[in-house]
């Protein structure tokens, strides 16, 4: 009985663990998706920023070339304005590497025409992933691009200085044009590498996200399925338990109906008989006849007393919990025999005891019920026509079981009755018993996880063997 609460706790622990796994998996899935989307959003912002970086550089180069040949100051101003875009990004990169998130870095990114709502994601990705391979490689490309922008700015300063001093020659124009074109070509390759690196990182993050989502979704699905399986099994077990309880209840109700009917009859029968004998005795003057009637009255009362004792044993066996404790079989046998000596012919019976075991661990109450009923049956069904009436009592240990054996040389049991002797209210002779004794014995034996067997021959005798497990645990 102790194992059921343990298994209930175990099932509860399993369900709790499964629910915890589902909860943690969902929480991790939400967090991973949130940060993945944030990372992808930041990647998108970087690629968008690169497009402004590239466009600003190319426009600056175009305006510088135009200024180189036209000497138009508006082109110089446009050149400086467009060049501020990659320069602003360069200031942001240097500031983030040295200082981290501050106003100068944000202002540099805004100068680089990055959207203000993207700044948090851009800075977050830079600060947390700058050492991750894909972003570290992109930052390296960014650094190389900033160096080329510095060269482009230096060339622009040289051109402007010569134009202002009116020292710019045709040869200088050709030389500066080649330098500007070379820088633009390098920047184009550099900007392409930057975009490709971020694109590759985005694809890796996307693949990782898909794998992670599949993993956690499978974990959630498996946990839910396992939880559902446990709940279904629990419902099936509960249903079976209910069916068993209903079946047992029907059996109990059936037994109760039979018990009420038989009890009312068996309780009234001795009283009716006693009343009749009293009435007859009151009319009788012969002392010998009166003595005979009194003996019949005593038998009637004895029968009722045995029936009441059977009812008490039946109630105790049904209601009391099994209590394991040290028990002396010798004491139980001696007590039972002494209490049953009032039964007819008991004083003529020779009791022999061969107790190879005495102290055992079992339920004292039920052992008393079992032994008392078996000895009572041996006395009541003794064969008074035999010169010697014997009851043999043995106890021994074999194959991990305690054995209690009660044998007699009484009237025995007919083969036609052997299959029914342990049923409620079945009796081969209702005048000798209520039909409850062996039924109670079988119930008591089963309560201590044992079993009982009988071998009998008519007019030769009967042998009952009770088997009790050596290490019984409730």
KOLLOPA-469650 format. One record per residue (C-alpha): residue in one letter; z, y, x. Coordinates in steps of 0.5 Angstrom, whole numbers, plus 500, padded with zeros to 3 digits. Example, Ala and Ser with C-alpha at 12.3 -4.5 7.8 and 13.67 -1.06 7.14 Angstrom:
2
A516491525 S514498527 
END
This chain:
474
X500500500 X501505506 X494504508 X491508502 X494515503 X492514510 X484513508 X485518503 X487523509 X481520513 X476521508 X479528507 X478530514 X471527515 X469532509 X473537512 X469536519 X462536515 X464542511 X466545518 X459543521 X455546516 X459552516 X458553523 X451551523 X449556518 X453562522 X450560528 X443560525 X444567522 X447569529 X441566533 X436569528 X439576528 X439576535 X432573536 X429578531 X432584534 X429581541 X422580538 X423587535 X425590542 X419586545 X414590540 X417596541 X416595549 X409593547 X408599543 X411604548 X406601553 X401603549 X403610549 X404609557 X397607558 X394612553 X398618557 X396615563 X389615562 X389621558 X392625564 X387622569 X381624564 X384631564 X385631571 X378629573 X376634568 X380640571 X378637578 X370639576 X371645571 X378648574 X380650567 X387651567 X388648560 X386641562 X391642568 X396644562 X394638558 X394633564 X401635565 X403634558 X400627558 X403625565 X410627562 X409620557 X409615563 X414620567 X419620561 X419612561 X420612569 X426616568 X429612563 X428605567 X431608573 X437611569 X438605565 X438601572 X443605575 X447608569 X446604563 X445607556 X446615556 X443621553 X438622559 X435615558 X434616551 X431623552 X426619557 X424614552 X423619547 X419623552 X415617553 X413617545 X418611543 X420612536 X427614535 X429608531 X427603536 X431606542 X437602540 X433595541 X429597547 X436599551 X440593548 X434588551 X434592557 X441592558 X442584556 X436581559 X434585565 X435579569 X432574564 X425572568 X420575563 X423582562 X425582570 X418581571 X416586566 X421591569 X418590576 X411591573 X414597570 X416599577 X410598580 X406603575 X411608576 X410608583 X402609581 X404615576 X408618582 X401618586 X397620581 X402626580 X402628587 X394628587 X394632581 X399637585 X394637591 X388638587 X392644583 X394647590 X387647593 X384650586 X389656586 X387657594 X380656592 X379651598 X377645594 X370643597 X365638594 X367633599 X374634596 X372632589 X369626591 X375624595 X380625589 X375622584 X376616588 X383616589 X384617581 X379612579 X383607584 X390609581 X387608574 X384601576 X391599579 X395602573 X390598568 X391591571 X399593572 X399595564 X396589562 X400585566 X406588563 X404587556 X402580558 X409578561 X412581554 X407577550 X409571554 X416572553 X415573545 X411567545 X417563548 X422566544 X418564538 X418557540 X425557542 X427560535 X423554531 X426549535 X433552534 X432553527 X429546526 X435543530 X440547526 X437545519 X436538521 X444538523 X445542516 X441537512 X444531515 X451534514 X450535507 X447528506 X453525510 X457529505 X453527499 X454520501 X461520502 X462523495 X458518492 X461512496 X468516494 X465516486 X463509487 X470507490 X473511484 X469507479 X471501482 X478502482 X478505475 X474498473 X479494476 X485498473 X482498466 X481490467 X488490469 X490494463 X487489458 X490483462 X497487461 X495489454 X493482452 X500479456 X504484452 X501482446 X503475447 X509477450 X512481444 X509475439 X512469443 X519473445 X520475438 X519468436 X523465442 X529470441 X529468433 X529461434 X535459437 X539464433 X536461426 X538454429 X545457431 X546460424 X543453420 X548449425 X554454423 X553453416 X553445416 X559445421 X563449415 X561444410 X563438415 X570435415 X569430420 X571432427 X566428431 X560430427 X563438428 X563436436 X556434435 X554440432 X558444437 X554441442 X547443439 X550450438 X551450446 X544447447 X541453443 X545458446 X543455453 X536455451 X536463449 X540464455 X534461459 X529465456 X533472457 X533470464 X526469464 X525476461 X529479466 X526476472 X519478469 X521485468 X524485475 X518482478 X513487475 X517493476 X521493483 X517495489 X516489494 X522490500 X521487506 X528485509 X531479513 X533473508 X537467509 X533461505 X539457506 X544462502 X538463496 X538455495 X545454495 X546460490 X541457486 X543450485 X550452484 X548457478 X544452475 X549446475 X550447467 X543445466 X543438462 X543432467 X544437473 X550433476 X546427476 X541429481 X542428488 X539435492 X537434499 X535440504 X531440510 X531447512 X527447519 X527455518 X532459515 X532467516 X525470515 X522477513 X521477506 X522480499 X529477497 X529479490 X522475489 X524469493 X530468489 X526468483 X521463486 X526458488 X531459482 X525457477 X522451482 X529448482 X530450475 X524446473 X526440477 X532439474 X530441467 X524436467 X528430471 X527423469 X533421466 X531414465 X531413472 X537410476 X536416481 X534423480 X532426486 X530434488 X528435495 X528442498 X524443505 X522449509 X518449515 X513453519 X506451520 X499455522 X502462522 X505461515 X512459512 X512454507 X517452502 X517445499 X521443492 X519436490 X522431485 X522424482 X522427475 X517426469 X511429473 X505433470 X499430466 X492431469 X490435463 X496440464 X495442471 X490447471 X494451466 X501450468 X501457471 X499461465 X504465461 X507461455 X504455457 X509449457 X508441456 X515441453 X517448449 X524445448 X526445455 X523452457 X520458455 X513457458 X514463463 X518460469 X512458473 X508464471 X513469473 X513464480 X506465481 X506473480 X512473485 X508469490 X502473489 X506480490 X509478497 X501476499 X503468498 X500462494 X503456491 X500449490 X502443486 X501436486 X504431481 X503425478 X506423471 X512419471 X512419479 X514426480 X512433482 X511437489 X511445489 X509448496 X510456497 X506459503 X508466505 X505469511 X509470517 X507477518 X507480511 X505488511 X505492504 
END
